[in-house]
């Protein structure tokens, strides 16, 4: 399912967004889904959007959170703590499609 969600995003990341950041902890169980998402889907997203800034920020003890920056510096975030890779993909899809 996550792969399907990532494929449907295709090269559409840059249409509504200016940047996506994923904050996660390298070791915590709560960030496992975020780490799995990166391992499974980061390359696919970057190949489809080579010039789009998709940033991974690792910090010990930080809660997993997905940030989206839109035009005019507006930002929106969603917690992805304790989510699976599929749920993280769904959260990304929601942020891509939303217009804050």
mmCIF file as gemmi writes it, N, C-alpha and C atoms, coordinates in Angstrom:
data_model
loop_
_atom_site.group_PDB
_atom_site.id
_atom_site.type_symbol
_atom_site.label_atom_id
_atom_site.label_alt_id
_atom_site.label_comp_id
_atom_site.label_asym_id
_atom_site.label_entity_id
_atom_site.label_seq_id
_atom_site.pdbx_PDB_ins_code
_atom_site.Cartn_x
_atom_site.Cartn_y
_atom_site.Cartn_z
_atom_site.occupancy
_atom_site.B_iso_or_equiv
_atom_site.pdbx_formal_charge
_atom_site.auth_seq_id
_atom_site.auth_asym_id
_atom_site.pdbx_PDB_model_num
ATOM 1 N N . UNK Axp A 1 ? 0.809 -1.193 0 1 0 ? 1 A 1
ATOM 2 C CA . UNK Axp A 1 ? 0 0 0 1 0 ? 1 A 1
ATOM 3 C C . UNK Axp A 1 ? 0.857 1.264 0 1 0 ? 1 A 1
ATOM 4 N N . UNK Axp A 2 ? 1.928 1.273 0.802 1 0 ? 2 A 1
ATOM 5 C CA . UNK Axp A 2 ? 2.801 2.453 0.85 1 0 ? 2 A 1
ATOM 6 C C . UNK Axp A 2 ? 3.418 2.703 -0.518 1 0 ? 2 A 1
ATOM 7 N N . UNK Axp A 3 ? 3.805 1.629 -1.176 1 0 ? 3 A 1
ATOM 8 C CA . UNK Axp A 3 ? 4.403 1.783 -2.498 1 0 ? 3 A 1
ATOM 9 C C . UNK Axp A 3 ? 3.401 2.407 -3.466 1 0 ? 3 A 1
ATOM 10 N N . UNK Axp A 4 ? 2.15 2.003 -3.356 1 0 ? 4 A 1
ATOM 11 C CA . UNK Axp A 4 ? 1.118 2.572 -4.223 1 0 ? 4 A 1
ATOM 12 C C . UNK Axp A 4 ? 0.922 4.05 -3.92 1 0 ? 4 A 1
ATOM 13 N N . UNK Axp A 5 ? 0.926 4.412 -2.642 1 0 ? 5 A 1
ATOM 14 C CA . UNK Axp A 5 ? 0.762 5.826 -2.265 1 0 ? 5 A 1
ATOM 15 C C . UNK Axp A 5 ? 1.923 6.651 -2.78 1 0 ? 5 A 1
ATOM 16 N N . UNK Axp A 6 ? 3.13 6.111 -2.68 1 0 ? 6 A 1
ATOM 17 C CA . UNK Axp A 6 ? 4.313 6.831 -3.156 1 0 ? 6 A 1
ATOM 18 C C . UNK Axp A 6 ? 4.267 6.96 -4.671 1 0 ? 6 A 1
ATOM 19 N N . UNK Axp A 7 ? 3.854 5.897 -5.364 1 0 ? 7 A 1
ATOM 20 C CA . UNK Axp A 7 ? 3.762 5.953 -6.822 1 0 ? 7 A 1
ATOM 21 C C . UNK Axp A 7 ? 2.726 6.979 -7.273 1 0 ? 7 A 1
ATOM 22 N N . UNK Axp A 8 ? 1.61 7.099 -6.553 1 0 ? 8 A 1
ATOM 23 C CA . UNK Axp A 8 ? 0.589 8.059 -6.973 1 0 ? 8 A 1
ATOM 24 C C . UNK Axp A 8 ? 1.069 9.491 -6.796 1 0 ? 8 A 1
ATOM 25 N N . UNK Axp A 9 ? 2.008 9.694 -5.868 1 0 ? 9 A 1
ATOM 26 C CA . UNK Axp A 9 ? 2.583 11.033 -5.72 1 0 ? 9 A 1
ATOM 27 C C . UNK Axp A 9 ? 3.416 11.384 -6.94 1 0 ? 9 A 1
ATOM 28 N N . UNK Axp A 10 ? 4.13 10.375 -7.443 1 0 ? 10 A 1
ATOM 29 C CA . UNK Axp A 10 ? 4.939 10.576 -8.645 1 0 ? 10 A 1
ATOM 30 C C . UNK Axp A 10 ? 5.766 11.834 -8.573 1 0 ? 10 A 1
ATOM 31 N N . UNK Axp A 11 ? 5.673 12.663 -9.584 1 0 ? 11 A 1
ATOM 32 C CA . UNK Axp A 11 ? 6.445 13.905 -9.63 1 0 ? 11 A 1
ATOM 33 C C . UNK Axp A 11 ? 5.592 15.096 -9.227 1 0 ? 11 A 1
ATOM 34 N N . UNK Axp A 12 ? 4.539 14.851 -8.453 1 0 ? 12 A 1
ATOM 35 C CA . UNK Axp A 12 ? 3.63 15.93 -8.081 1 0 ? 12 A 1
ATOM 36 C C . UNK Axp A 12 ? 4.046 16.659 -6.806 1 0 ? 12 A 1
ATOM 37 N N . UNK Axp A 13 ? 5.138 16.269 -6.187 1 0 ? 13 A 1
ATOM 38 C CA . UNK Axp A 13 ? 5.537 16.91 -4.935 1 0 ? 13 A 1
ATOM 39 C C . UNK Axp A 13 ? 5.739 18.409 -5.093 1 0 ? 13 A 1
ATOM 40 N N . UNK Axp A 14 ? 6.377 18.833 -6.153 1 0 ? 14 A 1
ATOM 41 C CA . UNK Axp A 14 ? 6.704 20.239 -6.324 1 0 ? 14 A 1
ATOM 42 C C . UNK Axp A 14 ? 5.549 21.14 -6.698 1 0 ? 14 A 1
ATOM 43 N N . UNK Axp A 15 ? 4.381 20.581 -6.98 1 0 ? 15 A 1
ATOM 44 C CA . UNK Axp A 15 ? 3.247 21.409 -7.404 1 0 ? 15 A 1
ATOM 45 C C . UNK Axp A 15 ? 2.687 22.24 -6.264 1 0 ? 15 A 1
ATOM 46 N N . UNK Axp A 16 ? 2.517 21.651 -5.088 1 0 ? 16 A 1
ATOM 47 C CA . UNK Axp A 16 ? 1.949 22.371 -3.947 1 0 ? 16 A 1
ATOM 48 C C . UNK Axp A 16 ? 2.993 22.71 -2.892 1 0 ? 16 A 1
ATOM 49 N N . UNK Axp A 17 ? 4.084 21.99 -2.886 1 0 ? 17 A 1
ATOM 50 C CA . UNK Axp A 17 ? 5.072 22.083 -1.813 1 0 ? 17 A 1
ATOM 51 C C . UNK Axp A 17 ? 6.373 22.718 -2.262 1 0 ? 17 A 1
ATOM 52 N N . UNK Axp A 18 ? 7.101 23.238 -1.299 1 0 ? 18 A 1
ATOM 53 C CA . UNK Axp A 18 ? 8.45 23.742 -1.549 1 0 ? 18 A 1
ATOM 54 C C . UNK Axp A 18 ? 9.501 22.856 -0.897 1 0 ? 18 A 1
ATOM 55 N N . UNK Axp A 19 ? 9.095 22.112 0.17 1 0 ? 19 A 1
ATOM 56 C CA . UNK Axp A 19 ? 10.05 21.274 0.894 1 0 ? 19 A 1
ATOM 57 C C . UNK Axp A 19 ? 9.282 20.295 1.771 1 0 ? 19 A 1
ATOM 58 N N . UNK Axp A 20 ? 9.845 19.106 1.951 1 0 ? 20 A 1
ATOM 59 C CA . UNK Axp A 20 ? 9.331 18.127 2.901 1 0 ? 20 A 1
ATOM 60 C C . UNK Axp A 20 ? 10.489 17.724 3.804 1 0 ? 20 A 1
ATOM 61 N N . UNK Axp A 21 ? 10.228 17.73 5.128 1 0 ? 21 A 1
ATOM 62 C CA . UNK Axp A 21 ? 11.238 17.293 6.101 1 0 ? 21 A 1
ATOM 63 C C . UNK Axp A 21 ? 10.658 16.178 6.944 1 0 ? 21 A 1
ATOM 64 N N . UNK Axp A 22 ? 11.457 15.167 7.187 1 0 ? 22 A 1
ATOM 65 C CA . UNK Axp A 22 ? 11.072 14.077 8.067 1 0 ? 22 A 1
ATOM 66 C C . UNK Axp A 22 ? 12.047 14.063 9.226 1 0 ? 22 A 1
ATOM 67 N N . UNK Axp A 23 ? 11.558 14.355 10.425 1 0 ? 23 A 1
ATOM 68 C CA . UNK Axp A 23 ? 12.38 14.314 11.628 1 0 ? 23 A 1
ATOM 69 C C . UNK Axp A 23 ? 12.154 12.956 12.277 1 0 ? 23 A 1
ATOM 70 N N . UNK Axp A 24 ? 13.242 12.3 12.674 1 0 ? 24 A 1
ATOM 71 C CA . UNK Axp A 24 ? 13.118 10.99 13.303 1 0 ? 24 A 1
ATOM 72 C C . UNK Axp A 24 ? 14.313 10.699 14.198 1 0 ? 24 A 1
ATOM 73 N N . UNK Axp A 25 ? 14.14 9.713 15.062 1 0 ? 25 A 1
ATOM 74 C CA . UNK Axp A 25 ? 15.214 9.237 15.933 1 0 ? 25 A 1
ATOM 75 C C . UNK Axp A 25 ? 15.816 7.991 15.291 1 0 ? 25 A 1
ATOM 76 N N . UNK Axp A 26 ? 17.124 7.867 15.36 1 0 ? 26 A 1
ATOM 77 C CA . UNK Axp A 26 ? 17.808 6.735 14.723 1 0 ? 26 A 1
ATOM 78 C C . UNK Axp A 26 ? 17.549 5.418 15.449 1 0 ? 26 A 1
ATOM 79 N N . UNK Axp A 27 ? 17.176 5.465 16.724 1 0 ? 27 A 1
ATOM 80 C CA . UNK Axp A 27 ? 17.113 4.237 17.513 1 0 ? 27 A 1
ATOM 81 C C . UNK Axp A 27 ? 15.76 3.958 18.162 1 0 ? 27 A 1
ATOM 82 N N . UNK Axp A 28 ? 14.882 4.924 18.324 1 0 ? 28 A 1
ATOM 83 C CA . UNK Axp A 28 ? 13.656 4.692 19.09 1 0 ? 28 A 1
ATOM 84 C C . UNK Axp A 28 ? 12.664 3.812 18.331 1 0 ? 28 A 1
ATOM 85 N N . UNK Axp A 29 ? 11.919 3.036 19.098 1 0 ? 29 A 1
ATOM 86 C CA . UNK Axp A 29 ? 10.893 2.171 18.511 1 0 ? 29 A 1
ATOM 87 C C . UNK Axp A 29 ? 9.779 3.01 17.876 1 0 ? 29 A 1
ATOM 88 N N . UNK Axp A 30 ? 9.5 4.184 18.43 1 0 ? 30 A 1
ATOM 89 C CA . UNK Axp A 30 ? 8.434 5.045 17.912 1 0 ? 30 A 1
ATOM 90 C C . UNK Axp A 30 ? 8.75 5.562 16.505 1 0 ? 30 A 1
ATOM 91 N N . UNK Axp A 31 ? 10.03 5.642 16.143 1 0 ? 31 A 1
ATOM 92 C CA . UNK Axp A 31 ? 10.432 6.142 14.821 1 0 ? 31 A 1
ATOM 93 C C . UNK Axp A 31 ? 10.669 5.017 13.818 1 0 ? 31 A 1
ATOM 94 N N . UNK Axp A 32 ? 10.403 3.771 14.195 1 0 ? 32 A 1
ATOM 95 C CA . UNK Axp A 32 ? 10.689 2.645 13.299 1 0 ? 32 A 1
ATOM 96 C C . UNK Axp A 32 ? 9.957 2.767 11.969 1 0 ? 32 A 1
ATOM 97 N N . UNK Axp A 33 ? 8.686 3.13 11.998 1 0 ? 33 A 1
ATOM 98 C CA . UNK Axp A 33 ? 7.926 3.283 10.749 1 0 ? 33 A 1
ATOM 99 C C . UNK Axp A 33 ? 8.505 4.364 9.86 1 0 ? 33 A 1
ATOM 100 N N . UNK Axp A 34 ? 8.964 5.459 10.456 1 0 ? 34 A 1
ATOM 101 C CA . UNK Axp A 34 ? 9.587 6.537 9.681 1 0 ? 34 A 1
ATOM 102 C C . UNK Axp A 34 ? 10.89 6.056 9.057 1 0 ? 34 A 1
ATOM 103 N N . UNK Axp A 35 ? 11.696 5.314 9.843 1 0 ? 35 A 1
ATOM 104 C CA . UNK Axp A 35 ? 12.946 4.777 9.279 1 0 ? 35 A 1
ATOM 105 C C . UNK Axp A 35 ? 12.663 3.787 8.157 1 0 ? 35 A 1
ATOM 106 N N . UNK Axp A 36 ? 11.657 2.929 8.357 1 0 ? 36 A 1
ATOM 107 C CA . UNK Axp A 36 ? 11.286 1.966 7.307 1 0 ? 36 A 1
ATOM 108 C C . UNK Axp A 36 ? 10.803 2.684 6.051 1 0 ? 36 A 1
ATOM 109 N N . UNK Axp A 37 ? 10.031 3.75 6.224 1 0 ? 37 A 1
ATOM 110 C CA . UNK Axp A 37 ? 9.565 4.536 5.079 1 0 ? 37 A 1
ATOM 111 C C . UNK Axp A 37 ? 10.756 5.069 4.283 1 0 ? 37 A 1
ATOM 112 N N . UNK Axp A 38 ? 11.745 5.615 4.975 1 0 ? 38 A 1
ATOM 113 C CA . UNK Axp A 38 ? 12.928 6.153 4.3 1 0 ? 38 A 1
ATOM 114 C C . UNK Axp A 38 ? 13.657 5.04 3.551 1 0 ? 38 A 1
ATOM 115 N N . UNK Axp A 39 ? 13.861 3.911 4.215 1 0 ? 39 A 1
ATOM 116 C CA . UNK Axp A 39 ? 14.575 2.798 3.575 1 0 ? 39 A 1
ATOM 117 C C . UNK Axp A 39 ? 13.845 2.278 2.35 1 0 ? 39 A 1
ATOM 118 N N . UNK Axp A 40 ? 12.531 2.234 2.403 1 0 ? 40 A 1
ATOM 119 C CA . UNK Axp A 40 ? 11.752 1.632 1.321 1 0 ? 40 A 1
ATOM 120 C C . UNK Axp A 40 ? 11.377 2.603 0.196 1 0 ? 40 A 1
ATOM 121 N N . UNK Axp A 41 ? 11.245 3.92 0.517 1 0 ? 41 A 1
ATOM 122 C CA . UNK Axp A 41 ? 10.637 4.815 -0.464 1 0 ? 41 A 1
ATOM 123 C C . UNK Axp A 41 ? 11.429 6.074 -0.804 1 0 ? 41 A 1
ATOM 124 N N . UNK Axp A 42 ? 12.477 6.372 -0.064 1 0 ? 42 A 1
ATOM 125 C CA . UNK Axp A 42 ? 13.227 7.608 -0.325 1 0 ? 42 A 1
ATOM 126 C C . UNK Axp A 42 ? 13.781 7.629 -1.754 1 0 ? 42 A 1
ATOM 127 N N . UNK Axp A 43 ? 14.389 6.549 -2.178 1 0 ? 43 A 1
ATOM 128 C CA . UNK Axp A 43 ? 14.997 6.507 -3.515 1 0 ? 43 A 1
ATOM 129 C C . UNK Axp A 43 ? 13.943 6.704 -4.597 1 0 ? 43 A 1
ATOM 130 N N . UNK Axp A 44 ? 12.79 6.079 -4.435 1 0 ? 44 A 1
ATOM 131 C CA . UNK Axp A 44 ? 11.704 6.229 -5.407 1 0 ? 44 A 1
ATOM 132 C C . UNK Axp A 44 ? 11.243 7.679 -5.497 1 0 ? 44 A 1
ATOM 133 N N . UNK Axp A 45 ? 11.063 8.314 -4.324 1 0 ? 45 A 1
ATOM 134 C CA . UNK Axp A 45 ? 10.629 9.709 -4.304 1 0 ? 45 A 1
ATOM 135 C C . UNK Axp A 45 ? 11.669 10.629 -4.945 1 0 ? 45 A 1
ATOM 136 N N . UNK Axp A 46 ? 12.944 10.408 -4.649 1 0 ? 46 A 1
ATOM 137 C CA . UNK Axp A 46 ? 13.995 11.266 -5.209 1 0 ? 46 A 1
ATOM 138 C C . UNK Axp A 46 ? 14.168 11.047 -6.704 1 0 ? 46 A 1
ATOM 139 N N . UNK Axp A 47 ? 14.002 9.822 -7.175 1 0 ? 47 A 1
ATOM 140 C CA . UNK Axp A 47 ? 14.096 9.578 -8.614 1 0 ? 47 A 1
ATOM 141 C C . UNK Axp A 47 ? 12.962 10.279 -9.36 1 0 ? 47 A 1
ATOM 142 N N . UNK Axp A 48 ? 11.781 10.296 -8.774 1 0 ? 48 A 1
ATOM 143 C CA . UNK Axp A 48 ? 10.636 10.948 -9.407 1 0 ? 48 A 1
ATOM 144 C C . UNK Axp A 48 ? 10.701 12.468 -9.271 1 0 ? 48 A 1
ATOM 145 N N . UNK Axp A 49 ? 11.423 12.955 -8.247 1 0 ? 49 A 1
ATOM 146 C CA . UNK Axp A 49 ? 11.507 14.391 -7.95 1 0 ? 49 A 1
ATOM 147 C C . UNK Axp A 49 ? 12.955 14.767 -7.646 1 0 ? 49 A 1
ATOM 148 N N . UNK Axp A 50 ? 13.853 14.689 -8.622 1 0 ? 50 A 1
ATOM 149 C CA . UNK Axp A 50 ? 15.278 14.855 -8.327 1 0 ? 50 A 1
ATOM 150 C C . UNK Axp A 50 ? 15.67 16.239 -7.8 1 0 ? 50 A 1
ATOM 151 N N . UNK Axp A 51 ? 14.942 17.273 -8.145 1 0 ? 51 A 1
ATOM 152 C CA . UNK Axp A 51 ? 15.302 18.623 -7.697 1 0 ? 51 A 1
ATOM 153 C C . UNK Axp A 51 ? 14.504 19.089 -6.483 1 0 ? 51 A 1
ATOM 154 N N . UNK Axp A 52 ? 13.608 18.248 -6.002 1 0 ? 52 A 1
ATOM 155 C CA . UNK Axp A 52 ? 12.764 18.626 -4.875 1 0 ? 52 A 1
ATOM 156 C C . UNK Axp A 52 ? 13.473 18.324 -3.554 1 0 ? 52 A 1
ATOM 157 N N . UNK Axp A 53 ? 13.486 19.274 -2.611 1 0 ? 53 A 1
ATOM 158 C CA . UNK Axp A 53 ? 14.149 19.032 -1.329 1 0 ? 53 A 1
ATOM 159 C C . UNK Axp A 53 ? 13.302 18.156 -0.403 1 0 ? 53 A 1
ATOM 160 N N . UNK Axp A 54 ? 13.671 16.892 -0.318 1 0 ? 54 A 1
ATOM 161 C CA . UNK Axp A 54 ? 13.064 15.947 0.616 1 0 ? 54 A 1
ATOM 162 C C . UNK Axp A 54 ? 14.139 15.648 1.648 1 0 ? 54 A 1
ATOM 163 N N . UNK Axp A 55 ? 14.023 16.249 2.822 1 0 ? 55 A 1
ATOM 164 C CA . UNK Axp A 55 ? 15.098 16.236 3.808 1 0 ? 55 A 1
ATOM 165 C C . UNK Axp A 55 ? 14.807 15.26 4.938 1 0 ? 55 A 1
ATOM 166 N N . UNK Axp A 56 ? 15.825 14.51 5.33 1 0 ? 56 A 1
ATOM 167 C CA . UNK Axp A 56 ? 15.734 13.582 6.445 1 0 ? 56 A 1
ATOM 168 C C . UNK Axp A 56 ? 16.59 14.146 7.561 1 0 ? 56 A 1
ATOM 169 N N . UNK Axp A 57 ? 15.986 14.379 8.72 1 0 ? 57 A 1
ATOM 170 C CA . UNK Axp A 57 ? 16.698 14.94 9.867 1 0 ? 57 A 1
ATOM 171 C C . UNK Axp A 57 ? 16.64 13.953 11.015 1 0 ? 57 A 1
ATOM 172 N N . UNK Axp A 58 ? 17.799 13.418 11.385 1 0 ? 58 A 1
ATOM 173 C CA . UNK Axp A 58 ? 17.887 12.458 12.475 1 0 ? 58 A 1
ATOM 174 C C . UNK Axp A 58 ? 18.439 13.141 13.719 1 0 ? 58 A 1
ATOM 175 N N . UNK Axp A 59 ? 17.807 12.872 14.848 1 0 ? 59 A 1
ATOM 176 C CA . UNK Axp A 59 ? 18.275 13.418 16.111 1 0 ? 59 A 1
ATOM 177 C C . UNK Axp A 59 ? 17.847 12.455 17.219 1 0 ? 59 A 1
ATOM 178 N N . UNK Axp A 60 ? 18.754 12.145 18.095 1 0 ? 60 A 1
ATOM 179 C CA . UNK Axp A 60 ? 18.469 11.207 19.172 1 0 ? 60 A 1
ATOM 180 C C . UNK Axp A 60 ? 17.351 11.722 20.071 1 0 ? 60 A 1
ATOM 181 N N . UNK Axp A 61 ? 16.339 10.891 20.272 1 0 ? 61 A 1
ATOM 182 C CA . UNK Axp A 61 ? 15.252 11.205 21.18 1 0 ? 61 A 1
ATOM 183 C C . UNK Axp A 61 ? 14.146 12.077 20.632 1 0 ? 61 A 1
ATOM 184 N N . UNK Axp A 62 ? 14.247 12.528 19.398 1 0 ? 62 A 1
ATOM 185 C CA . UNK Axp A 62 ? 13.222 13.408 18.828 1 0 ? 62 A 1
ATOM 186 C C . UNK Axp A 62 ? 12.013 12.568 18.392 1 0 ? 62 A 1
ATOM 187 N N . UNK Axp A 63 ? 10.795 13.075 18.605 1 0 ? 63 A 1
ATOM 188 C CA . UNK Axp A 63 ? 9.615 12.352 18.104 1 0 ? 63 A 1
ATOM 189 C C . UNK Axp A 63 ? 9.542 12.441 16.579 1 0 ? 63 A 1
ATOM 190 N N . UNK Axp A 64 ? 9.081 11.372 15.959 1 0 ? 64 A 1
ATOM 191 C CA . UNK Axp A 64 ? 8.978 11.344 14.494 1 0 ? 64 A 1
ATOM 192 C C . UNK Axp A 64 ? 7.876 12.306 14.043 1 0 ? 64 A 1
ATOM 193 N N . UNK Axp A 65 ? 8.224 13.184 13.106 1 0 ? 65 A 1
ATOM 194 C CA . UNK Axp A 65 ? 7.281 14.202 12.628 1 0 ? 65 A 1
ATOM 195 C C . UNK Axp A 65 ? 7.593 14.509 11.173 1 0 ? 65 A 1
ATOM 196 N N . UNK Axp A 66 ? 6.543 14.654 10.376 1 0 ? 66 A 1
ATOM 197 C CA . UNK Axp A 66 ? 6.654 14.98 8.959 1 0 ? 66 A 1
ATOM 198 C C . UNK Axp A 66 ? 6.222 16.432 8.781 1 0 ? 66 A 1
ATOM 199 N N . UNK Axp A 67 ? 7.088 17.248 8.174 1 0 ? 67 A 1
ATOM 200 C CA . UNK Axp A 67 ? 6.836 18.678 7.95 1 0 ? 67 A 1
ATOM 201 C C . UNK Axp A 67 ? 6.714 18.951 6.459 1 0 ? 67 A 1
ATOM 202 N N . UNK Axp A 68 ? 5.783 19.813 6.103 1 0 ? 68 A 1
ATOM 203 C CA . UNK Axp A 68 ? 5.635 20.267 4.721 1 0 ? 68 A 1
ATOM 204 C C . UNK Axp A 68 ? 5.681 21.782 4.71 1 0 ? 68 A 1
ATOM 205 N N . UNK Axp A 69 ? 6.523 22.342 3.834 1 0 ? 69 A 1
ATOM 206 C CA . UNK Axp A 69 ? 6.586 23.794 3.679 1 0 ? 69 A 1
ATOM 207 C C . UNK Axp A 69 ? 5.987 24.145 2.331 1 0 ? 69 A 1
ATOM 208 N N . UNK Axp A 70 ? 5.016 25.069 2.359 1 0 ? 70 A 1
ATOM 209 C CA . UNK Axp A 70 ? 4.285 25.498 1.163 1 0 ? 70 A 1
ATOM 210 C C . UNK Axp A 70 ? 4.76 26.885 0.738 1 0 ? 70 A 1
ATOM 211 N N . UNK Axp A 71 ? 4.094 27.452 -0.245 1 0 ? 71 A 1
ATOM 212 C CA . UNK Axp A 71 ? 4.383 28.823 -0.685 1 0 ? 71 A 1
ATOM 213 C C . UNK Axp A 71 ? 4.271 29.797 0.488 1 0 ? 71 A 1
ATOM 214 N N . UNK Axp A 72 ? 4.984 30.892 0.378 1 0 ? 72 A 1
ATOM 215 C CA . UNK Axp A 72 ? 4.957 31.967 1.363 1 0 ? 72 A 1
ATOM 216 C C . UNK Axp A 72 ? 5.386 31.514 2.75 1 0 ? 72 A 1
ATOM 217 N N . UNK Axp A 73 ? 6.155 30.442 2.826 1 0 ? 73 A 1
ATOM 218 C CA . UNK Axp A 73 ? 6.714 29.983 4.093 1 0 ? 73 A 1
ATOM 219 C C . UNK Axp A 73 ? 5.746 29.291 5.027 1 0 ? 73 A 1
ATOM 220 N N . UNK Axp A 74 ? 4.53 29.036 4.591 1 0 ? 74 A 1
ATOM 221 C CA . UNK Axp A 74 ? 3.571 28.335 5.442 1 0 ? 74 A 1
ATOM 222 C C . UNK Axp A 74 ? 4.013 26.903 5.651 1 0 ? 74 A 1
ATOM 223 N N . UNK Axp A 75 ? 3.902 26.427 6.876 1 0 ? 75 A 1
ATOM 224 C CA . UNK Axp A 75 ? 4.293 25.06 7.189 1 0 ? 75 A 1
ATOM 225 C C . UNK Axp A 75 ? 3.162 24.331 7.882 1 0 ? 75 A 1
ATOM 226 N N . UNK Axp A 76 ? 3.148 23.038 7.671 1 0 ? 76 A 1
ATOM 227 C CA . UNK Axp A 76 ? 2.191 22.165 8.323 1 0 ? 76 A 1
ATOM 228 C C . UNK Axp A 76 ? 2.945 20.904 8.701 1 0 ? 76 A 1
ATOM 229 N N . UNK Axp A 77 ? 2.614 20.331 9.854 1 0 ? 77 A 1
ATOM 230 C CA . UNK Axp A 77 ? 3.302 19.108 10.267 1 0 ? 77 A 1
ATOM 231 C C . UNK Axp A 77 ? 2.299 18.122 10.822 1 0 ? 77 A 1
ATOM 232 N N . UNK Axp A 78 ? 2.707 16.873 10.833 1 0 ? 78 A 1
ATOM 233 C CA . UNK Axp A 78 ? 1.892 15.8 11.39 1 0 ? 78 A 1
ATOM 234 C C . UNK Axp A 78 ? 2.837 14.83 12.099 1 0 ? 78 A 1
ATOM 235 N N . UNK Axp A 79 ? 2.427 14.367 13.262 1 0 ? 79 A 1
ATOM 236 C CA . UNK Axp A 79 ? 3.222 13.394 13.994 1 0 ? 79 A 1
ATOM 237 C C . UNK Axp A 79 ? 3.119 12.043 13.295 1 0 ? 79 A 1
ATOM 238 N N . UNK Axp A 80 ? 4.244 11.39 13.114 1 0 ? 80 A 1
ATOM 239 C CA . UNK Axp A 80 ? 4.265 10.044 12.547 1 0 ? 80 A 1
ATOM 240 C C . UNK Axp A 80 ? 4.882 9.068 13.547 1 0 ? 80 A 1
ATOM 241 N N . UNK Axp A 81 ? 4.891 9.468 14.819 1 0 ? 81 A 1
ATOM 242 C CA . UNK Axp A 81 ? 5.358 8.593 15.895 1 0 ? 81 A 1
ATOM 243 C C . UNK Axp A 81 ? 4.481 7.35 15.953 1 0 ? 81 A 1
ATOM 244 N N . UNK Axp A 82 ? 5.098 6.208 16.107 1 0 ? 82 A 1
ATOM 245 C CA . UNK Axp A 82 ? 4.405 4.917 16.248 1 0 ? 82 A 1
ATOM 246 C C . UNK Axp A 82 ? 3.551 4.557 15.033 1 0 ? 82 A 1
ATOM 247 N N . UNK Axp A 83 ? 3.884 5.105 13.868 1 0 ? 83 A 1
ATOM 248 C CA . UNK Axp A 83 ? 3.172 4.743 12.634 1 0 ? 83 A 1
ATOM 249 C C . UNK Axp A 83 ? 4.009 3.737 11.845 1 0 ? 83 A 1
ATOM 250 N N . UNK Axp A 84 ? 3.337 2.958 11.014 1 0 ? 84 A 1
ATOM 251 C CA . UNK Axp A 84 ? 4.034 2.061 10.101 1 0 ? 84 A 1
ATOM 252 C C . UNK Axp A 84 ? 4.494 2.853 8.877 1 0 ? 84 A 1
ATOM 253 N N . UNK Axp A 85 ? 5.312 2.224 8.038 1 0 ? 85 A 1
ATOM 254 C CA . UNK Axp A 85 ? 5.775 2.879 6.811 1 0 ? 85 A 1
ATOM 255 C C . UNK Axp A 85 ? 4.583 3.239 5.928 1 0 ? 85 A 1
ATOM 256 N N . UNK Axp A 86 ? 3.565 2.388 5.9 1 0 ? 86 A 1
ATOM 257 C CA . UNK Axp A 86 ? 2.374 2.652 5.096 1 0 ? 86 A 1
ATOM 258 C C . UNK Axp A 86 ? 1.627 3.881 5.602 1 0 ? 86 A 1
ATOM 259 N N . UNK Axp A 87 ? 1.544 4.005 6.926 1 0 ? 87 A 1
ATOM 260 C CA . UNK Axp A 87 ? 0.854 5.154 7.498 1 0 ? 87 A 1
ATOM 261 C C . UNK Axp A 87 ? 1.636 6.441 7.264 1 0 ? 87 A 1
ATOM 262 N N . UNK Axp A 88 ? 2.967 6.357 7.285 1 0 ? 88 A 1
ATOM 263 C CA . UNK Axp A 88 ? 3.794 7.536 6.989 1 0 ? 88 A 1
ATOM 264 C C . UNK Axp A 88 ? 3.567 7.978 5.546 1 0 ? 88 A 1
ATOM 265 N N . UNK Axp A 89 ? 3.489 7.002 4.636 1 0 ? 89 A 1
ATOM 266 C CA . UNK Axp A 89 ? 3.213 7.322 3.234 1 0 ? 89 A 1
ATOM 267 C C . UNK Axp A 89 ? 1.851 7.993 3.092 1 0 ? 89 A 1
ATOM 268 N N . UNK Axp A 90 ? 0.869 7.519 3.826 1 0 ? 90 A 1
ATOM 269 C CA . UNK Axp A 90 ? -0.453 8.134 3.797 1 0 ? 90 A 1
ATOM 270 C C . UNK Axp A 90 ? -0.436 9.559 4.34 1 0 ? 90 A 1
ATOM 271 N N . UNK Axp A 91 ? 0.356 9.779 5.405 1 0 ? 91 A 1
ATOM 272 C CA . UNK Axp A 91 ? 0.486 11.124 5.971 1 0 ? 91 A 1
ATOM 273 C C . UNK Axp A 91 ? 1.144 12.066 4.965 1 0 ? 91 A 1
ATOM 274 N N . UNK Axp A 92 ? 2.159 11.573 4.264 1 0 ? 92 A 1
ATOM 275 C CA . UNK Axp A 92 ? 2.817 12.383 3.238 1 0 ? 92 A 1
ATOM 276 C C . UNK Axp A 92 ? 1.83 12.728 2.123 1 0 ? 92 A 1
ATOM 277 N N . UNK Axp A 93 ? 1.05 11.754 1.705 1 0 ? 93 A 1
ATOM 278 C CA . UNK Axp A 93 ? 0.071 11.992 0.643 1 0 ? 93 A 1
ATOM 279 C C . UNK Axp A 93 ? -0.935 13.053 1.068 1 0 ? 93 A 1
ATOM 280 N N . UNK Axp A 94 ? -1.377 12.996 2.326 1 0 ? 94 A 1
ATOM 281 C CA . UNK Axp A 94 ? -2.319 13.989 2.855 1 0 ? 94 A 1
ATOM 282 C C . UNK Axp A 94 ? -1.71 15.375 2.849 1 0 ? 94 A 1
ATOM 283 N N . UNK Axp A 95 ? -0.443 15.498 3.273 1 0 ? 95 A 1
ATOM 284 C CA . UNK Axp A 95 ? 0.221 16.805 3.281 1 0 ? 95 A 1
ATOM 285 C C . UNK Axp A 95 ? 0.399 17.342 1.871 1 0 ? 95 A 1
ATOM 286 N N . UNK Axp A 96 ? 0.718 16.472 0.929 1 0 ? 96 A 1
ATOM 287 C CA . UNK Axp A 96 ? 0.902 16.899 -0.46 1 0 ? 96 A 1
ATOM 288 C C . UNK Axp A 96 ? -0.403 17.44 -1.029 1 0 ? 96 A 1
ATOM 289 N N . UNK Axp A 97 ? -1.502 16.804 -0.688 1 0 ? 97 A 1
ATOM 290 C CA . UNK Axp A 97 ? -2.787 17.188 -1.261 1 0 ? 97 A 1
ATOM 291 C C . UNK Axp A 97 ? -3.452 18.344 -0.524 1 0 ? 97 A 1
ATOM 292 N N . UNK Axp A 98 ? -3.006 18.655 0.7 1 0 ? 98 A 1
ATOM 293 C CA . UNK Axp A 98 ? -3.666 19.721 1.452 1 0 ? 98 A 1
ATOM 294 C C . UNK Axp A 98 ? -3.166 21.085 0.996 1 0 ? 98 A 1
ATOM 295 N N . UNK Axp A 99 ? -4.003 22.068 1.233 1 0 ? 99 A 1
ATOM 296 C CA . UNK Axp A 99 ? -3.648 23.449 0.883 1 0 ? 99 A 1
ATOM 297 C C . UNK Axp A 99 ? -3.91 24.304 2.114 1 0 ? 99 A 1
ATOM 298 N N . UNK Axp A 100 ? -2.877 24.54 2.921 1 0 ? 100 A 1
ATOM 299 C CA . UNK Axp A 100 ? -3.073 25.266 4.177 1 0 ? 100 A 1
ATOM 300 C C . UNK Axp A 100 ? -3.479 26.711 3.978 1 0 ? 100 A 1
